Amino acid sequence: MKKKKGILLILLLVAVLLGFTRLCTKHTDHTHCLLPDSVQLRVGDVVFRRGSGTTSHAVLLADREGYYSHCGIVVDSAGTLLVVHAVPGEPDFEGDPDRVKADLPCTFFSNVYADAGEVCRPDNDSIARIAADRAWRIYRRGVRFDHNYDHNDTTHLYCTQLVHLVYQQAGCVLCGPPTHQFNLPGLHCTCWLPSDLYGSKSLHSISKF
């Protein structure tokens, strides 16, 4: 029995690291946006979402202190607010590689990808704008998703690493070094999980839905 439980845990952790932020698509003809109309996003806001798919559950199994399985940052593109986030398994077209994306907030918070969300805001607006600008530049460069979850490699990025990096470049360290270690066949890494950013003292919650 203990051996079976151990195998199950390994399989779940593999699911976390192979699809860290991928949320299973919900098959529904009635898509809607979870983000309330009353919530006014600002540039630099850090947004979190939680899905109901198996990968989301696997992320939360690994992130025992967390409630969310994915995050991104709000940016301004010629007056249109978008969410820049590093995500696998959400191609915009056939052959689209896993990469840093820029989606409309209602796409990011669509019930196709999430069943809960939250908007958190930094205390310093100037830093927030710098961080958002850095995130937009990363998106424009077409940076690929980091399937190795190597926080020392910034040529490829995963979701929490992206948000942490742009805020660090703006002069604000949202959290300490990564501490979540995974040693699995073919994958050995130490990474940040969503709860690490969510617990930052530099962010405060604006809306939870």
C-alpha positions in Angstrom: 0.0 0.0 0.0 2.8 2.4 0.9 4.5 1.6 -2.4 1.3 2.4 -4.4 0.9 5.7 -2.5 4.5 6.6 -3.4 3.9 5.9 -7.0 0.7 7.9 -7.1 2.5 10.9 -5.5 5.3 10.7 -8.0 2.8 10.7 -10.9 1.0 13.7 -9.4 4.2 15.6 -9.0 5.2 14.8 -12.6 1.9 16.2 -13.7 2.7 19.4 -11.8 6.1 19.9 -13.4 5.1 18.9 -17.0 2.1 21.2 -17.0 2.7 23.6 -14.2 0.2 26.1 -15.1 -1.9 24.2 -17.6 -5.5 23.9 -16.6 -7.8 21.3 -18.2 -10.2 22.8 -20.7 -13.8 22.7 -19.6 -16.1 21.4 -22.3 -18.9 24.0 -22.2 -20.9 26.0 -24.7 -21.4 28.8 -22.1 -18.1 30.5 -21.5 -18.0 33.6 -19.3 -15.5 35.8 -17.6 -15.0 35.4 -13.8 -13.5 38.9 -13.4 -16.3 41.1 -12.0 -17.2 44.2 -14.0 -16.6 46.3 -10.9 -12.9 45.4 -10.7 -10.8 48.1 -12.3 -7.4 46.5 -13.2 -4.2 48.6 -13.1 -0.9 48.2 -14.8 1.4 46.0 -12.7 -1.4 44.2 -10.9 -0.5 40.5 -10.2 -3.4 38.3 -11.0 -4.0 34.7 -9.8 -6.3 32.0 -11.0 -7.3 28.5 -9.9 -8.6 25.8 -12.2 -10.6 22.6 -11.5 -8.6 20.3 -13.8 -6.3 17.5 -12.8 -3.2 19.6 -13.4 -4.5 22.3 -11.2 -5.2 19.8 -8.5 -1.7 18.5 -8.9 -0.2 22.0 -8.6 -2.2 22.5 -5.4 -1.1 19.2 -4.0 2.5 20.3 -4.4 1.7 23.9 -3.2 0.0 22.9 0.1 0.0 26.5 1.3 -1.6 27.8 -1.9 -5.0 28.3 -3.3 -4.0 29.3 -6.9 -2.3 27.4 -9.6 -1.3 30.2 -12.1 -0.4 33.9 -12.1 0.4 36.7 -14.5 0.9 40.5 -14.6 -1.3 43.2 -16.1 0.3 45.4 -18.8 -0.8 48.3 -21.0 -0.7 47.8 -24.8 -1.6 51.1 -26.5 -4.4 51.7 -24.0 -5.6 48.1 -23.8 -5.0 46.1 -20.6 -3.6 42.6 -21.1 -2.3 39.9 -18.9 1.2 38.7 -19.6 1.8 35.1 -18.4 4.0 32.2 -19.1 1.9 29.1 -19.8 2.1 25.7 -21.5 -0.7 24.0 -23.4 -2.7 27.1 -24.4 -1.8 27.6 -28.1 -3.3 30.5 -30.1 -2.9 28.5 -33.3 -1.7 25.1 -34.5 2.0 24.7 -33.9 2.1 27.6 -31.4 4.9 26.8 -29.0 4.5 27.0 -25.2 5.6 30.6 -24.5 4.9 33.9 -22.7 1.5 35.1 -23.8 -0.5 38.3 -23.6 -4.2 37.7 -23.2 -7.2 39.9 -22.5 -8.2 39.7 -18.8 -11.5 38.0 -19.7 -9.5 35.3 -21.6 -7.2 34.8 -18.7 -10.1 34.6 -16.2 -12.4 32.7 -18.6 -14.2 29.8 -16.9 -12.5 27.6 -19.6 -9.3 28.1 -17.7 -10.4 29.0 -14.1 -13.0 28.6 -11.5 -11.6 31.2 -9.1 -9.4 34.3 -9.2 -7.9 37.2 -7.4 -6.3 40.5 -8.2 -3.4 41.7 -6.1 -1.9 45.2 -6.3 1.7 46.4 -5.5 2.1 49.2 -3.0 4.3 51.3 -5.4 2.7 52.4 -8.7 6.0 53.4 -10.2 7.6 50.0 -9.6 4.4 48.4 -10.9 4.7 50.2 -14.2 8.3 49.4 -14.7 7.6 45.7 -13.9 4.7 45.7 -16.4 6.9 47.3 -19.1 9.6 44.6 -18.6 6.9 41.9 -18.9 5.6 43.4 -22.1 9.2 43.4 -23.6 9.6 39.8 -22.6 6.3 38.9 -24.4 7.4 40.8 -27.5 10.6 38.8 -27.6 8.7 35.6 -27.8 10.3 34.0 -24.8 9.5 30.3 -24.5 8.0 28.5 -21.5 10.6 26.9 -19.2 9.7 23.2 -18.9 12.8 22.7 -16.8 11.7 25.2 -14.1 15.3 26.5 -13.8 15.1 29.8 -11.9 18.7 30.6 -12.9 17.8 30.5 -16.6 15.9 33.6 -17.8 16.0 32.7 -21.5 13.0 30.5 -20.8 10.4 31.3 -18.1 7.6 29.7 -16.1 4.7 31.7 -14.6 5.9 32.6 -11.1 9.5 33.1 -12.4 8.2 35.6 -14.9 6.4 37.8 -12.4 9.2 37.5 -9.8 11.8 38.5 -12.5 10.1 41.6 -13.8 9.4 42.9 -10.3 13.0 42.2 -9.3 14.2 44.1 -12.3 12.0 47.0 -11.2 13.6 47.1 -7.8 11.1 45.1 -5.8 11.8 41.5 -4.6 8.4 39.9 -4.1 9.7 36.9 -2.2 12.9 35.1 -1.3 14.8 32.4 -3.2 12.8 29.4 -4.4 12.5 26.6 -1.9 10.2 24.0 -3.4 12.4 21.1 -4.5 11.5 18.3 -6.9 13.7 15.4 -7.6 11.9 13.2 -10.2 13.1 11.0 -13.0 14.3 13.3 -15.8 13.6 16.5 -13.8 15.4 18.0 -10.8 14.6 21.6 -9.9 14.0 24.1 -7.2 11.2 26.6 -8.1 8.7 29.2 -7.0 5.1 28.2 -6.6 2.1 30.6 -6.7 1.8 30.8 -2.9 5.3 32.3 -2.7 4.2 35.4 -4.7 0.8 35.5 -3.1 2.3 35.7 0.3 4.4 38.8 -0.7 4.2 41.7 1.7 4.6 44.0 -1.3 1.2 43.0 -2.6 -2.3 43.5 -1.2 -5.6 41.9 -2.4 -8.0 44.1 -4.4 -10.6 41.5 -5.3 -11.2 37.8 -4.8 -13.8 36.1 -6.9 
